[in-house]
């Protein structure tokens, strides 16, 4: 993973069917190494998100604002380590990530301590951000290019839940290409081109955030705005895969 942390990067996200994953990996297996931690190549992640009373993160994402922020606590199932993280999407389309390691003394999503609040206030500009009840869990495999400054993550078994509801992206996965600079000639882009003929947004680059998708699926009364077509497609694909 050295040189591929990409805390300052450009991202592309693709909604794919989970059944595509084995063929995608085989298609580009000569060009990537797969991250293995303690003998495991698939790791479960857990996220819990921050939001403000005015829903600043949600509003800025769904309105398509170019300069926006998202905050979360993330737990890595492979080692139990958790980070408080803030992601900043800049007007130039770059993703800047800052994070601080959480103590293992308390639960991974325990209330923030004083130093963590200072970190959050320094990097998350929205006022009155608080840890919400919404959580997201998923299984991730990570591919690291052997030739490029590039990392590919594939997230499957994506589950969202809050105090009031629970839902999942049945049969769907999110593939994210993370690069120092955009290179659409990379092997993973070539692999994705072999899955043509499917209805959008399957296999196509699309703006997508697990936080926004989960929030909209759990709270259908919220206005989706620019996510409208994506949410409609996701619901249709989930219904289709559930009936297969």
GUFI-781660 format. One line per 5 residues: number of its first residue (from 1); for each residue x negated, y negated, z negated of N, C-alpha, C. Coordinates in steps of 0.1 Angstrom, whole numbers, plus 5000, padded with zeros to 4 digits. Atoms other than C-alpha are relative to their C-alpha. Layout:
# GUFI-781660
NUM> X Y Z X Y Z X Y Z; ...
//
This chain:
# GUFI-781660
1> 4992 5012 5000 5000 5000 5000 4991 4987 5000; 5008 5012 5000 4970 4977 4998 5001 4993 5013; 4998 5008 4988 4975 4949 5023 5013 5000 5005; 4987 4999 4995 5011 4958 5028 5011 4996 4990; 4990 5005 5010 5027 4942 4997 5010 4990 5006
6> 4992 5010 4993 5039 4913 5019 5010 4993 4992; 4992 5009 5009 5051 4890 4992 5004 4987 5008; 4997 5011 4991 5052 4864 5020 5001 5006 5014; 4997 4992 4989 5068 4879 5050 5012 4996 5009; 4988 5001 4992 5093 4880 5078 5007 5013 5000
11> 4992 4988 5002 5122 4905 5075 5009 5002 5012; 4989 4996 4991 5145 4923 5099 5007 5011 4994; 4992 4989 5006 5173 4945 5087 5009 5006 5011; 4992 4992 4991 5192 4972 5106 5009 5009 4992; 4991 4991 5006 5223 4990 5096 5000 5013 5009
16> 5001 4987 4993 5220 5027 5106 5008 5011 4993; 4994 4988 5006 5237 5060 5101 4989 5008 4992; 5010 4992 5008 5220 5081 5074 4995 5012 5008; 5004 4988 4992 5219 5110 5098 4989 4997 5010; 5011 5004 4991 5195 5091 5120 4986 5001 4994
21> 5012 5002 5007 5168 5090 5094 4989 5010 5004; 5010 4990 4997 5150 5123 5101 4994 4998 5014; 5005 5002 4986 5148 5116 5139 4991 4987 5000; 5008 5012 5000 5136 5080 5132 4986 5002 4995; 5013 4997 5006 5108 5092 5110 4991 5009 5009
26> 5008 4992 4991 5097 5119 5134 4995 4993 5012; 5004 5007 4988 5097 5095 5163 4987 4992 4998; 5012 5009 5002 5070 5073 5147 4991 5006 4989; 5008 4995 5011 5053 5097 5123 4985 4999 5002; 5014 5002 4998 5019 5092 5140 4995 4986 4997
31> 5004 5015 5001 5020 5054 5134 5002 4995 4985; 4997 5004 5014 5030 5053 5097 4995 5010 4990; 5001 4992 5011 5020 5067 5064 5012 4999 4991; 4989 5001 5009 5047 5075 5039 4995 4999 4985; 5004 5002 5014 5045 5063 5003 5004 5011 4992
36> 4997 4989 5009 5043 5091 4978 4995 4996 4986; 5003 5004 5014 5045 5085 4941 5002 5013 4991; 4999 4989 5009 5038 5114 4917 5007 5012 5008; 4995 4989 4992 5046 5139 4945 5013 4998 5007; 4986 5003 4995 5079 5122 4954 4999 4990 5011
41> 5000 5010 4988 5085 5105 4988 5013 4992 5000; 4988 5008 5001 5120 5093 4979 5002 4996 4986; 5000 5006 5014 5124 5070 4949 5014 4993 4998; 4988 5008 5003 5156 5057 4933 4997 4987 4994; 5001 5014 5004 5159 5020 4928 5013 4996 4993
46> 4988 5006 5005 5183 5001 4906 4998 4985 4999; 5000 5014 5001 5191 4964 4909 5012 4995 4992; 4989 5007 5007 5211 4941 4887 4998 4985 5003; 5001 5013 4993 5218 4906 4901 5003 4988 4990; 4996 5013 5007 5219 4870 4888 5009 4992 5009
51> 4992 5009 4992 5245 4845 4899 5004 4989 4990; 4996 5012 5007 5258 4811 4888 5015 5000 5000; 4985 5001 5000 5294 4802 4878 5005 4994 5013; 4995 5005 4987 5296 4783 4912 4997 5009 5011; 5004 4990 4989 5283 4814 4931 4991 4994 5010
56> 5010 5007 4991 5254 4794 4945 4993 5010 5010; 5007 4990 4992 5235 4825 4958 5010 5005 5011; 4990 4994 4990 5267 4840 4974 5004 4989 5010; 4995 5010 4991 5279 4807 4989 4989 4996 5010; 5011 5004 4991 5245 4798 5004 4997 5011 5010
61> 5001 4989 4990 5242 4833 5020 5011 5001 5010; 4988 4998 4991 5277 4835 5034 5002 4988 5009; 4999 5012 4991 5275 4800 5048 4989 4999 5009; 5011 5000 4990 5243 4808 5066 4990 4989 4997; 5010 5010 5003 5221 4783 5048 4986 5005 5002
66> 5014 4996 4997 5185 4785 5059 4991 5001 4988; 5009 5000 5012 5170 4777 5025 5009 5005 4988; 4992 4994 5010 5184 4800 4999 4992 5009 4990; 5007 4993 5010 5175 4820 4968 5009 5012 4995; 4993 4989 5006 5184 4853 4952 4992 5005 4988
71> 5008 4995 5012 5174 4867 4917 5006 5013 4996; 4996 4987 5004 5176 4902 4903 4990 5006 4990; 5009 4991 5007 5161 4927 4879 5000 5013 5008; 5001 4987 4992 5148 4958 4898 4992 5010 4992; 5007 4989 5007 5139 4991 4882 4996 5010 5011
76> 5005 4990 4991 5117 5016 4901 5000 5013 4993; 4998 4987 5007 5127 5051 4892 4988 5009 5000; 5012 4991 4999 5094 5067 4901 4991 4998 4987; 5008 5002 5012 5077 5051 4870 5007 4993 4989; 4992 5007 5010 5105 5033 4851 4996 4986 4998
81> 5004 5014 5001 5088 4999 4857 5011 4992 5005; 4990 5010 4996 5111 4969 4860 4994 4987 5002; 5005 5014 4997 5105 4934 4874 5012 4991 5000; 4991 5011 4997 5124 4902 4872 4995 4993 5013; 5005 5004 4987 5123 4890 4908 5009 4989 5005
86> 4992 5010 4993 5133 4859 4927 4995 5000 5015; 5003 5001 4986 5134 4859 4965 5005 4987 5006; 4997 5013 4994 5133 4827 4985 5000 5001 5015; 5000 5001 4985 5144 4826 5022 4998 4986 5004; 5003 5014 4996 5128 4795 5037 5007 4996 5013
91> 4994 5005 4988 5140 4773 5065 4993 5006 5012; 5007 4994 4989 5114 4790 5087 5002 5015 5001; 4996 4986 4999 5129 4824 5081 4991 5010 4992; 5009 4991 5008 5101 4837 5058 5006 5003 4986; 4996 4996 5013 5108 4856 5026 4988 4999 4991
96> 5010 5001 5010 5088 4846 4996 5005 5007 4987; 4995 4993 5012 5090 4869 4966 4990 4997 4988; 5007 5001 5013 5079 4861 4930 5006 5009 4990; 4995 4990 5010 5082 4886 4902 4991 5000 4988; 5007 4999 5013 5072 4892 4866 5003 5014 4994
101> 4998 4987 5005 5068 4926 4850 5008 4999 4987; 4992 5000 5012 5093 4934 4823 4994 5011 4990; 5005 4990 5010 5084 4952 4790 5008 5012 5000; 4993 4988 5001 5093 4988 4786 5006 5003 4986; 4996 4998 5013 5101 4983 4750 5016 5001 4999
106> 4985 5000 4999 5138 4975 4759 5005 5006 5013; 4994 4995 4988 5162 4987 4785 4995 4992 5012; 5005 5007 4988 5152 4978 4821 5008 4987 5003; 4991 5012 4997 5182 4953 4823 5004 4993 4987; 4997 5007 5012 5180 4940 4788 5000 4985 5002
111> 5000 5015 4998 5187 4902 4783 4985 4995 5001; 5013 5006 4998 5158 4880 4793 4994 4994 4987; 5006 5007 5012 5133 4868 4767 4996 4986 5004; 5003 5014 4997 5120 4833 4765 4991 4998 5012; 5009 5002 4989 5091 4837 4789 5006 5003 5013
116> 4993 4996 4987 5113 4854 4815 5010 4989 5004; 4992 5012 4996 5138 4825 4813 4992 4989 5006; 5008 5011 4994 5110 4801 4819 4996 5004 5014; 5004 4995 4987 5099 4822 4849 5012 4997 5009; 4988 5002 4992 5135 4822 4862 5003 4986 5003
121> 4997 5014 4998 5140 4785 4857 4990 4993 5010; 5011 5006 4992 5107 4778 4875 5002 5004 5015; 4999 4995 4987 5116 4798 4906 5014 5001 5006; 4986 4999 4996 5154 4800 4908 5007 4986 4998; 4996 5014 5002 5167 4764 4914 5015 4998 4997
126> 4986 5002 5003 5204 4771 4909 5002 4999 4985; 4997 5002 5014 5218 4760 4875 5009 5010 4994; 4992 4991 5008 5232 4783 4849 5001 5014 5006; 5001 4987 4995 5221 4815 4866 5001 5010 4988; 4998 4990 5010 5232 4845 4845 5000 5014 5006
131> 5000 4986 4995 5228 4883 4848 5014 5005 5001; 4987 4995 4998 5260 4897 4862 5001 5015 4997; 4998 4986 5003 5276 4931 4857 4997 5008 5013; 5001 4992 4987 5271 4941 4894 4986 5006 5001; 5012 4993 4998 5245 4967 4899 5000 5008 5014
136> 5002 4993 4987 5232 4985 4931 4989 5010 4998; 5010 4990 5000 5214 5018 4932 4999 5006 5014; 5002 4994 4987 5199 5035 4962 4987 5008 5000; 5012 4992 4998 5173 5060 4974 4991 4993 5011; 5008 5007 4990 5143 5045 4992 4988 5009 5004
141> 5013 4995 4995 5115 5059 5014 4993 4988 5007; 5008 5012 4995 5087 5035 5024 4990 5005 5010; 5010 4998 4990 5067 5037 5056 4990 4989 5001; 5010 5010 4998 5034 5018 5059 4992 5002 5012; 5007 4999 4987 5019 5011 5093 4985 5002 4997
146> 5014 4997 5001 4984 5025 5098 4992 4990 5008; 5007 5009 4990 4976 4997 5124 5004 4986 4998; 4995 5013 5001 4997 4967 5116 5003 4996 4986; 4996 5005 5013 5005 4945 5087 5016 5001 4999; 4986 4997 4999 5039 4961 5084 5004 5011 4990
151> 4994 4990 5009 5061 4980 5060 5014 5002 5004; 4986 4997 4996 5094 4998 5067 5006 5007 4988; 4993 4993 5010 5119 5007 5040 5013 5005 5005; 4987 4994 4996 5149 5030 5045 5007 5003 4987; 4992 4998 5012 5176 5028 5018 5013 5007 5003
156> 4988 4992 4998 5203 5054 5016 5007 5003 4987; 4992 4998 5013 5229 5066 4991 5002 4987 4992; 4999 5013 5006 5237 5030 4984 5013 4999 4993; 4988 5000 5009 5261 5026 4955 5001 4986 4993; 4997 5013 5007 5276 4993 4941 5010 5003 4989
161> 4990 5000 5011 5294 4990 4908 4999 4988 4991; 4999 5011 5010 5305 4964 4883 5009 5005 4989; 4992 4995 5011 5326 4965 4852 5014 5003 5005; 4986 4998 4995 5358 4965 4873 5001 5011 5011; 4999 4992 4988 5350 4986 4904 4987 5007 5004
166> 5012 4993 4995 5327 5009 4923 5003 5004 5015; 4998 4997 4986 5321 5015 4960 4986 5004 5005; 5013 4996 4994 5294 5029 4983 5000 4999 5015; 5001 5000 4986 5281 5027 5018 4999 5014 5005; 5000 4985 4996 5291 5063 5027 4995 5002 5014
171> 5005 4996 4987 5271 5077 5055 4991 4989 5007; 5008 5011 4994 5252 5044 5061 4987 4998 4992; 5013 5003 5007 5216 5033 5053 4996 4986 5006; 5005 5013 4996 5198 5000 5056 4985 5002 5002; 5014 5000 4996 5164 4999 5074 4995 4986 5001
176> 5006 5013 5000 5142 4969 5068 4986 5000 5005; 5014 5001 4994 5111 4960 5088 4994 4987 4994; 5006 5011 5007 5088 4937 5068 4986 4998 5006; 5013 5002 4992 5059 4921 5087 4994 4986 4996; 5006 5013 5002 5034 4893 5083 5004 4990 5011
181> 4994 5008 4989 5046 4880 5117 5008 5010 5008; 4990 4992 4993 5074 4892 5139 4993 5007 5012; 5005 4991 4990 5063 4921 5162 5010 5010 5004; 4989 4991 4996 5092 4937 5180 4995 5011 5010; 5005 4989 4992 5068 4960 5199 4995 5011 4990
186> 5005 4990 5010 5061 4980 5167 5007 5014 5002; 4994 4987 4998 5068 5018 5167 5014 5002 4995; 4987 4998 5005 5099 5015 5145 5010 4993 5009; 4991 5006 4990 5115 4991 5170 5003 5009 5012; 4999 4991 4989 5108 5016 5197 5009 5012 4996
191> 4992 4989 5005 5123 5044 5176 5015 4996 5000; 4986 5004 5001 5155 5024 5170 5007 4999 5014; 4994 5001 4986 5160 5019 5208 5005 5013 5005; 4995 4987 4995 5166 5056 5212 5014 5002 4995; 4986 4999 5005 5199 5051 5193 5008 4989 5006
196> 4992 5010 4993 5217 5031 5218 5015 5005 5003; 4987 4996 4997 5254 5031 5227 5009 5001 4988; 4991 5000 5011 5267 5028 5192 5006 4986 4998; 4994 5013 5002 5291 5000 5182 4992 4991 4990; 5007 5009 5009 5275 4969 5166 5007 5000 4986
201> 5014 5004 5000 5260 4963 5142 4990 5012 4999; 5009 4988 5001 5246 4999 5142 4988 4999 5009; 5012 5000 4993 5210 4999 5152 4995 4986 5005; 5004 5013 4995 5209 4962 5158 4995 4991 4988; 5005 5009 5010 5190 4935 5139 5012 4991 4995
206> 4989 5007 5005 5215 4918 5116 4997 4994 4986; 5002 5007 5013 5216 4894 5086 5008 5008 4990; 4993 4991 5010 5224 4916 5056 4992 4999 4987; 5005 5000 5013 5219 4914 5019 5008 5010 4992; 4992 4991 5008 5228 4942 4995 5008 4993 4990
211> 4992 5008 5010 5239 4916 4970 5013 4995 5006; 4988 5005 4993 5263 4900 4995 5009 5011 5004; 4991 4988 4996 5276 4933 5009 5007 5006 4988; 4994 4994 5012 5282 4947 4974 5010 4990 4994; 4990 5009 5006 5299 4915 4962 5012 4999 5008
216> 4988 5001 4991 5322 4914 4992 5008 5013 4999; 4993 4987 5001 5331 4951 4990 5007 5001 4987; 4994 4999 5013 5338 4948 4953 5010 4990 4997; 4991 5011 5002 5356 4915 4956 5006 4996 5013; 4995 5002 4987 5376 4916 4988 5007 4986 5002
221> 4994 5013 5000 5393 4883 4979 4991 4988 5003; 5010 5011 4997 5361 4863 4984 4999 4998 5015; 5001 5003 4986 5356 4846 5018 4987 5005 5006; 5013 4994 4995 5330 4866 5039 4993 4990 5010; 5006 5010 4991 5324 4837 5064 4992 5008 5011
226> 5008 4994 4989 5294 4847 5087 4999 5015 4998; 5001 4986 5002 5295 4882 5072 5013 5008 5004; 4987 4994 4997 5331 4888 5084 4999 5012 5009; 5001 4989 4991 5322 4910 5114 4992 5012 4995; 5008 4990 5006 5296 4929 5095 5008 5008 4990
231> 4992 4993 5010 5320 4937 5066 5011 5008 5007; 4990 4993 4993 5347 4947 5091 4995 5013 5006; 5007 4989 4994 5323 4970 5109 4996 5011 4989; 5004 4991 5011 5310 4985 5076 5012 5008 4995; 4988 4993 5005 5345 4993 5064 5005 5010 5011
236> 4996 4990 4989 5354 5009 5098 4991 5012 5001; 5010 4989 4999 5322 5030 5098 5002 5009 4988; 4998 4992 5012 5328 5041 5062 5012 5009 5001; 4987 4992 4998 5364 5052 5071 4997 5011 5010; 5003 4990 4990 5351 5070 5101 4991 5012 4995
241> 5009 4989 5006 5323 5089 5083 5007 5008 4989; 4993 4993 5010 5346 5098 5055 5010 5010 5005; 4990 4991 4994 5370 5115 5079 4993 5012 5008; 5008 4990 4991 5342 5136 5097 4999 5013 4992
//
